[in-house]
Amino acid sequence: MRSLQERFEKDRRFNASEEELLGFYQKMLLIRRFEEKAGQLYGLGLIGGFCHLYIGQEAVAVGLQSALNEGKDSVITGYRDHGHMLAYGIDPKIIMAELTGREAGISRGKGGSMHMFSTEHAFYGGHGIVGAQVSLGGGLAFAHKYNEDGGLCMAYFGDGAANQGQVYETMNMASLWGLPIIFVVENNQYAMGTSVKRSSAETEFYRRGTAFRIPGMEVNGMDVLEVHQAARIAVEHVRGGNGPVLMELNTYRYRGHSMSDPAKYRTREEVQGVREKSDPIEMAKAELLKLGVSEDRLKDIEKDIRTSVAEAADFAEKSPEPAPSELYTDVLVGTY
C-alpha cells in the first residue's frame, strides 16, 4: 500500500528542463489571470449563477495533467473546473464564452461555469452534485479498459466530497475490476467553508483507499514539480495494468468557495501567509530564475498571457447568446 509513496519519497521533485518548467509556468499563469478576469466579469454581472475560482490551486491541474495524454486520457472533476480545462489545452476563448452563457461557448452557453464538457478533449465536466463525478469517472475508466484503448481516467474531487459514500463505492469497484483510474483529492483545506479538522475523522485522505487495497500518495499541491513527479509515478502504475491509485494533493484556494462566499471562516493573515510562502506560480518563477531565465522574458510571458485573457473576455462579450430554439436541443441523447 505504501510502495508508490516510498518510491516518490526517494525523489519528490521532477527535474524539469527550462522548456518544461516554462510550459508549467505559462499554464499556471494563464489559469491565474483567466480566473482573475472571470472574477471581474462576475462582478460586472456578465457571468451569472455560481462561479468557483481556482486561484491558488493551479499547480495541481497543471502538474497532474501534464503527465497525461491529452485527448486520450479522460479527465472529470467537480464544479471548480475552469483550471482543469485550461490545463488540458482548451482554448480560453470558448471557456470564457461558456462562462458568460454565449453560443460560442464550449457547451454552447448551456453549461456555464459549473458544467463544461469537451468530448473532443476527453474532458467530461464540470459536475454540480458533490462527489458524483467520481462514480462517472469509474465508468470512464471501465470504458477505457473495455475498449482496450490504453487510456486512463483522472477523477478529481475535494476534501468535502471525500466524505461521500459514492466515492468509496466507486473505489471498491475500481479495485475489484482493476480499473485504470487515478482518484485525486484536491484538499484545499476548507471544502465549502468548514476546515478539514472539523469535518473529517481521518484527515490524511491518501490513506482512505487502504480498505480497498488502493495505494495512496501524499503530495504538496503547491509545488508543480512535486505534483508532476508524483503524477508520473501514478500514471506509470495505472497504465501498467496495476489498478487504481489515490492521490491527495494538499493545496489552498485564495478565494472563498464561490464568488458569493465572503470566507469569514479564516483570517486574511492566514491567506496572505500562504501567498507569501507557498504560492505555486511564485515558486515556479523562482526556479526559472535559478535556471537563468531573464526577468524580461518572464515579463513578456506575463504580457502575452494578459493579452490572451483580455482577448478571451472581449470575444465572450461580443459573442451572441444562444437562440431561444436552443432550449429544446441537447436535452436527450439521440443515439448511443
Disulfide bonds with the S-S distance in Angstrom:
none
